[in-house]
Amino acid sequence: MRPVHPLLLLPAAVLLFSGCGRKSASPAVSAAQQIQPVEVAPVERRDLVETLSLVGSLAPNETAQIRAEIAGQVRAVLFEEGQVVKKDQVLLRIDDAELRAQLAQAEARFKLAELNLKRSEDLTQARSMSQAEADRMRSEHASAQAELQLLQVRLGKMEIKAPFAGIAGARTVSPGDYVTASTSITTIDDLSRLKVDFQVPERFVEQVKPGSKFMLRAQTPTGDVRAEGEVYFTSSIIDRMSRSSQVKGWLASELAGLKPGMFANIDIVLQVRKGALTVPEGAILAKPGGTFLIAVRSAGDASVAEEVPVQLGLRERGLVEVRPLREGALEEKQPVVASGVGALILYPGMKLAPRPLREEFRVGGGS
């Protein structure tokens, strides 16, 4: 084997030495001079509203199935289908000839009982009738009077009246039909105002109370309709099957196109947070140690990064409420990195080159 000449090894050694020197010096120089461009937005105080989106159905203010209390043959139908009717308007008459004959008999018995009672009182004063006989006369008079009143009530029920003002539905009987207490004659719907019925999941039940406001959205043939409403009833129980509670509310105004039975979307207000500190959702940095914001602080002529631990609160339309875990660590108008915090290499003390958040990423009018 031929020996290698020492001079041939010299260039390789020089190259190795010079390469090692450049590798060890470059990281410190680049880290000290690195300035990271970032997009920032100020921390702002806003009123945040937490809402819950649900589905419900519309219902009339009042609705009633009209039935006869006393069986009989229909003599006359006095309403038209779809007609607007007034309270106590007669809708239907049932044949009452037999009741009227019974009422005439009862009136005759009552008049006789009145005469007998008057005679008994006169004879009692004259001591010509025993007290027992006088008591029997008073009992017969009271019985005749009660029979007369009963027949008068029954006769009044032969006229079927509207229980409240509303719109008559389709009728199911005609003159000559025989109706009983189980026969549905028609329905009356009061549409002077509409209700909405929906179910609230059990985890939100305590936040929904009478007086809670909601917004209703429904699709009608004329387009999308929106209406405000207010809760007036919350059930005191939780349904074991659906794990939700029934809630009802009134609509504040009457809108064309809305009809009972229609499907509707409900956005109900759960809570309102006044003057909350908010930042864009893109400013939140989640790490194993918690949730942070990257605040932009001034250090002489430079801007540097500072991690501020925060607790998150309500969210609304791209904004999130933040509460600093260190007192005074975050104030209104404080600039924070608002975009790309999860993708950029950022660490405390790092020099930053802040610029306003791009217009397409701004929410709620932030700057």
C-alpha positions in Angstrom: 0.0 0.0 0.0 1.4 3.4 -1.0 1.6 6.0 1.8 -0.4 9.3 1.5 1.6 12.4 1.3 0.9 14.9 4.2 0.4 17.8 1.9 -2.5 16.1 0.3 -4.4 16.0 3.6 -4.0 19.8 4.3 -6.9 21.2 2.0 -9.4 18.8 3.5 -8.5 19.8 7.1 -8.8 23.5 6.2 -12.2 23.0 4.7 -13.5 21.0 7.7 -12.3 23.6 10.2 -13.9 26.5 8.3 -17.2 24.7 7.9 -17.5 24.0 11.6 -16.9 27.6 12.4 -19.7 28.9 10.2 -22.2 26.3 11.6 -21.7 27.3 15.3 -21.9 31.0 14.7 -25.1 31.3 12.5 -28.0 30.5 14.9 -27.0 33.2 17.5 -26.7 35.8 14.9 -30.0 35.0 13.1 -32.0 34.8 16.4 -30.7 38.1 17.6 -31.6 39.8 14.3 -34.9 38.1 13.6 -38.0 40.4 13.5 -41.3 38.6 12.9 -44.0 40.5 10.9 -47.4 40.0 12.6 -51.0 41.3 12.1 -52.5 42.9 15.2 -55.8 44.0 16.5 -56.7 45.9 19.7 -58.5 44.4 22.7 -61.9 46.0 22.8 -64.8 46.1 25.2 -68.1 44.9 23.8 -71.5 43.8 24.9 -71.7 40.0 24.1 -75.0 38.1 23.8 -75.1 34.3 24.2 -77.8 32.8 22.1 -79.2 29.3 21.7 -80.6 28.1 18.3 -83.6 25.8 18.5 -86.5 24.7 16.4 -90.2 25.2 17.3 -93.7 25.4 15.8 -96.3 28.1 15.7 -99.6 27.8 17.5 -102.7 30.1 17.7 -103.4 32.2 20.8 -106.4 30.0 21.6 -107.9 27.0 19.9 -111.0 24.9 20.8 -112.7 21.9 19.4 -116.4 22.6 19.4 -118.7 19.8 20.6 -122.3 19.4 21.8 -122.8 18.8 25.5 -126.2 17.2 24.9 -127.0 14.7 22.2 -129.6 15.5 19.6 -130.4 16.1 16.0 -128.9 19.2 14.3 -131.7 21.6 13.4 -129.6 24.5 11.9 -125.9 25.3 11.2 -125.4 29.0 11.5 -121.8 29.6 10.5 -119.7 29.3 7.4 -116.3 27.6 7.2 -113.5 30.1 7.5 -115.9 32.7 8.9 -114.7 35.2 11.5 -117.0 34.7 14.5 -117.6 36.7 17.7 -117.6 35.5 21.3 -120.9 33.8 22.2 -122.1 33.8 18.6 -124.5 30.9 17.9 -122.9 28.4 15.6 -125.4 25.5 15.7 -128.8 24.6 17.0 -129.9 21.2 18.2 -133.6 20.2 18.1 -135.1 21.2 21.5 -138.8 20.5 21.1 -138.8 17.7 23.7 -136.9 19.9 26.2 -139.3 22.8 25.7 -142.2 20.5 26.5 -140.5 19.3 29.7 -139.8 23.0 30.6 -143.5 23.8 30.2 -144.3 21.0 32.6 -141.7 22.2 35.1 -143.0 25.7 35.0 -146.5 24.5 35.8 -145.3 22.4 38.7 -143.2 25.4 40.0 -146.2 27.7 39.9 -148.3 25.2 41.8 -145.5 24.8 44.4 -145.4 28.6 44.8 -149.2 28.7 45.5 -149.0 25.8 47.9 -146.1 27.4 49.8 -147.9 30.7 50.1 -151.0 28.9 51.5 -148.9 26.9 53.9 -147.3 30.1 55.3 -150.8 31.7 55.8 -152.1 28.5 57.6 -149.0 28.2 59.7 -149.5 31.8 61.0 -153.1 30.9 61.7 -151.9 27.7 63.5 -154.1 25.7 61.1 -151.2 23.6 59.7 -148.5 21.6 61.4 -144.9 22.5 61.1 -144.1 19.2 59.4 -146.6 19.9 56.6 -145.3 23.4 56.1 -141.7 22.0 55.8 -142.9 19.6 53.2 -144.4 22.4 51.1 -141.2 24.4 51.3 -139.2 21.3 50.1 -141.6 20.7 47.2 -141.2 24.4 46.2 -137.4 24.2 46.2 -137.4 20.9 44.2 -139.7 22.4 41.6 -137.5 25.5 41.3 -134.4 23.3 40.9 -136.0 21.2 38.2 -137.0 24.3 36.3 -133.5 25.8 36.5 -132.0 22.5 35.3 -134.2 22.4 32.3 -133.5 26.0 31.5 -129.7 25.2 31.5 -130.2 22.1 29.4 -132.3 24.2 26.9 -129.5 26.8 26.7 -127.0 24.1 25.8 -129.1 23.2 22.7 -127.4 26.3 21.1 -123.7 25.8 20.5 -121.9 29.1 20.9 -118.4 30.3 20.1 -116.3 30.4 23.3 -114.2 33.3 22.1 -113.7 35.4 19.0 -111.8 33.7 16.2 -112.0 32.0 12.8 -114.2 28.9 12.3 -112.6 25.9 10.8 -114.1 23.2 8.6 -117.4 21.8 9.9 -118.1 18.1 10.1 -121.9 18.1 10.5 -125.0 19.1 8.4 -128.6 19.8 9.3 -130.3 16.5 10.2 -127.1 14.8 11.6 -127.3 13.3 15.0 -124.5 14.6 17.3 -123.3 13.4 20.7 -120.7 14.7 23.1 -118.0 13.0 21.2 -118.9 14.6 17.9 -116.4 17.3 16.8 -118.5 20.0 15.0 -115.7 22.4 14.1 -112.7 24.3 15.6 -112.4 27.9 16.5 -108.9 29.5 16.3 -108.0 32.8 17.8 -105.2 34.3 15.6 -105.1 37.7 17.3 -101.6 36.8 18.3 -99.4 33.7 17.8 -97.6 31.5 20.2 -94.5 29.5 19.6 -93.7 26.1 21.3 -90.2 24.7 21.5 -88.0 22.4 23.6 -84.9 23.6 25.5 -82.1 21.1 26.4 -81.8 20.5 30.1 -78.3 22.1 30.3 -79.8 25.5 29.3 -83.1 25.3 31.2 -82.0 27.4 34.1 -81.0 30.2 31.7 -84.5 30.4 30.1 -87.1 32.1 32.2 -90.4 34.0 31.6 -89.4 37.3 30.1 -86.4 35.9 28.1 -86.3 37.4 24.6 -86.0 35.4 21.4 -86.0 35.9 17.6 -88.1 33.8 15.4 -87.2 33.0 11.7 -89.7 31.3 9.4 -89.8 30.6 5.7 -93.1 31.6 4.1 -94.3 31.7 0.5 -93.6 35.4 0.4 -90.0 35.0 1.8 -88.1 34.9 5.0 -90.0 36.3 8.0 -88.5 37.5 11.3 -90.3 38.4 14.5 -89.3 39.1 18.1 -90.9 37.3 21.0 -90.9 36.8 24.7 -91.1 33.6 26.8 -94.1 33.4 29.1 -94.0 29.8 30.2 -91.3 27.3 31.1 -92.2 23.7 32.2 -91.2 22.7 35.7 -90.2 19.2 34.5 -87.6 17.6 32.2 -88.9 15.1 29.7 -87.1 11.8 30.4 -87.1 10.8 26.7 -85.8 14.0 25.1 -84.0 15.4 28.1 -85.5 18.8 27.4 -88.1 21.1 28.8 -91.1 22.6 27.1 -91.1 26.4 26.7 -93.7 28.7 25.2 -93.6 32.3 24.1 -95.6 35.1 22.5 -94.7 36.8 19.3 -94.5 40.6 19.8 -96.2 41.5 16.4 -98.6 39.9 13.9 -96.9 39.2 10.6 -98.5 38.2 7.3 -97.6 34.7 6.1 -97.2 33.1 9.6 -99.7 30.4 10.3 -100.3 28.0 13.2 -98.4 24.7 12.7 -95.6 26.2 10.7 -92.0 25.2 11.5 -89.8 28.0 12.8 -86.2 28.6 13.9 -85.7 30.1 17.4 -82.7 32.1 18.5 -83.2 32.7 22.3 -81.0 35.0 24.4 -79.4 33.1 27.3 -77.3 35.9 28.8 -75.9 39.3 28.0 -72.3 40.2 29.1 -71.8 44.0 29.3 -68.4 45.5 28.6 -66.5 42.2 28.1 -62.9 42.3 26.9 -62.9 40.7 23.4 -60.4 39.7 20.7 -60.7 38.0 17.4 -60.9 34.2 17.6 -57.7 34.0 15.5 -55.8 35.6 18.4 -56.2 32.6 20.8 -53.1 30.4 21.2 -53.9 27.0 22.9 -50.9 25.3 24.4 -50.5 22.4 26.9 -49.9 25.0 29.6 -53.2 26.8 28.9 -54.7 29.5 26.7 -52.7 32.6 25.8 -52.7 35.8 23.9 -49.5 37.3 22.3 -49.6 40.9 23.4 -47.4 43.4 21.6 -45.4 45.5 24.1 -43.1 48.5 23.5 -39.5 48.0 24.5 -37.7 51.2 23.6 -37.9 51.7 19.9 -38.9 48.0 19.3 -42.1 46.0 19.7 -41.7 42.7 21.5 -44.0 39.7 22.2 -45.4 38.8 25.6 -47.5 35.8 26.5 -50.6 36.7 28.5 -52.5 33.7 30.0 -56.3 34.2 29.7 -59.5 32.4 30.4 -62.1 32.2 27.6 -65.7 33.2 27.9 -68.6 33.9 25.5 -68.2 33.7 21.7 -70.1 35.7 19.2 -69.6 36.1 15.4 -65.8 35.6 15.3 -65.1 37.3 18.7 -64.3 35.7 22.0 -64.4 37.0 25.5 -61.0 36.9 27.4 -60.3 37.3 31.1 -56.6 37.7 32.0 -55.3 35.4 34.7 -52.9 38.1 35.9 -54.4 41.3 37.2 -53.6 44.2 35.0 -52.0 42.0 32.3 -54.5 43.0 29.7 -56.3 46.3 29.1 -58.6 47.8 26.6 -56.9 48.9 23.3 -53.9 46.6 24.0 -52.6 45.3 20.6 -52.4 41.5 20.3 -51.4 39.3 17.5 -54.7 38.5 15.8 -53.8 36.2 13.0 -51.6 33.1 12.6 -50.5 32.7 16.2 -50.6 28.9 15.8 -48.5 28.9 12.7 -45.9 31.6 13.4 -42.7 31.1 15.5 -43.4 33.4 18.5 -41.8 33.5 21.9 -41.6 36.0 24.8 -39.2 38.9 24.1 -39.2 38.2 20.3 -39.1 41.4 18.2 -42.2 42.0 16.2 -43.1 44.1 13.2 -46.8 44.8 13.8 -49.3 45.9 11.1 -53.1 46.2 11.2 -55.1 43.1 10.7 -56.3 42.7 7.1 -59.8 44.0 6.3 -61.2 40.6 5.3 -60.3 39.2 8.7 -61.8 41.9 10.9 -65.0 41.3 12.8 -67.3 43.6 14.7 -65.8 46.7 13.3 -62.4 46.2 14.9 -59.3 48.0 13.6 
